[in-house]
């Protein structure tokens, strides 16, 4: 378990972000497709931000994100994150459904993950929505990395991709759109 602090930025030029990351000497860790299934349970899951099973590179990772106590910020998302690797994703999905969880939402993204000093910087491409930069670090380090990437911290987003996608669907009047490639 760890506390996760992150913010996202909508970006129009992924090439410019990649160039800045090179200039900063950020190290590319991976570029891969991530497929997520989010679950809902009939039981109240207190402060649960996300219950997710992620498939990436032949591995499965189960995650529970629990909102931290206190008011939700507009720029930074702060939550406790519990993650475990799962050997058999299909069996684990079956177990979750037997426990009363239902599949609620599917999301796919192509994620480029970079390491820069104490920060994890991700350049994400999402279907229909385009590109986002997600910075995970301390608030001070997020601010510093955002400045280096020429991103305006006041435009940082604390919402998760599911909320951003629901807003996108409403704004563009496309209620049947899916967040998959």
N, C-alpha and C positions, 0 to 999 in steps of 0.2 A: 504494500500500500504506500502511496505517496500523494502529496498534494500537488496538483497540476495547476499552473497559472498559464493562461494562453490568451491570445487575441488573434483575430483574423482581419485581413484587409482585402477588399475586392481590388484586383489589378487588371488593367487593360493590356499591358505589355509584358508578357512572361519573359520575352527575350531581354528586356531591360533589367528585369529582376535577376535573371541568370548572369548577365554581364556584371552587375553590381556584386553578386555573390562571388564571382571569380576575382574581381578586384579586391574584395574583402578577404580573399583566401579561405573562404568557407570550403569545407570538404564534403563532396557529394558522397552520401552513404548508400543510397539506393534510389532506384526508379522502378516503380511497380504498380500493378493494378491491385487495388484493395476492394474487396466485396464484403459489405456489412449487412447483417440482418439484425434489426432492432426488435426487441420483444416487449410485450405488455403483459401484465399479470392482473387477474381479477382482484388479488390482494393489494392493498395499499402498500407501495414501496416508498417509504418515507424519504422525501428529498431526492429520489433517484432521477438523475439527469439522463442516464442511458444504461440500458442493459443490452449488450451487443455481443454477437459472435462474428468475428472477422476472419475472412479467408484471405491469406496473402502468401504468395510464394510457396504453396503446398502446405502451409502451416495454418493452424486455427488458434485464435486468441480470444478468450472470453473476457469481457470487460464489464465492470460495474462502475459507473461514475456517479458519485453522490455529491450533490450541491453542498457547498460549505455553508455554515451558519452565517447569517448576516444578510444585508441587502445585496441584491444582484447588481453588479456594476454594468455600465454600458460598454466599457472598453475592455475590461479584463474578465475572463471567466475563471473562477477559482473553484476547484472541486477536488474531492478525494477520489483517487482512482485505484481500483483493485483490478489486477490483470493476472490471468493464468494461461499458460499454453495448454491446449487440448489436443490429444493425439487423434481422436476420431470426431470430426466436426458433425457428421451425420448422426452419430450415436448421441453426442451431446445435445444437438438440436432436438432429437427425439426425447431425451431426458427432460429438457426444459418444457417441452409441450406436455409431457405426462405430469409435470409438476404444476401445470395450470397456466404456463406462459403461452402466448400466441404470437405468431409473427406479425409485426405491426408495420414495418417499413423496411425497404431495401434501398441501399445506397451503394453506388460504385464511384470510384475516383481513381485517377492516375496521380500518384504522389511521388514527387521528388523530395527526398529528405536530405538535408544538409546539416552539418555540425559546424557551428561558429562559436568559438570560445565556450561559454556556459549555456548556449542556446541551441535549441533544435529549431531549424527553419524548414518549413515544408511549403513547396509550391504545388498546389493541388489543381487539377483540371477536373471539373465536374460536368456531367452531361447538361446541356442547355444553359447552365449558369456561368460557364467560363472559368476563369482562373482566380484563385485566392492564395494569399500568403498567410500561413499560420505560424506564429512565433510562440514557442513554449520555453519559458525561463522565468526568472524573477521579474517583477514589474520594472525594476531599474534596467535590467538587461534587455527586456522587451523594448523599452523606450530607446535604448542605445542602438539596438539592431534596426529598429524601425527608422531611426534617423539615418543610419548608414545605407539603408535601402531606399532612402528618400520617400518614405511613407509617412503620412501625417497621422500621428498617434491619436489625434482627436477623431479620426475616422475609423479607429479600431472597432471591431465588432465582437461582442461577447457571445452572441447567439451561436448555437450549433448549426451544422449544415441542414438538418431536418427543418428547423425553424426558418432558416433563410430560404429553403426550397419552398416551403408552404407559402411564404410571403411572395416569392417569385411566381408561383402558380396563380395566386390571387391577382397580383399586379398585371400579369400577362393574360389573364382569363383563360387559363389552360388547366382545368381541374383534373383531367385524366393523365397528365404528364407523369412520367416515372423518372426517378433519379438513377437510371441505369443506361449503360451504353448499348 
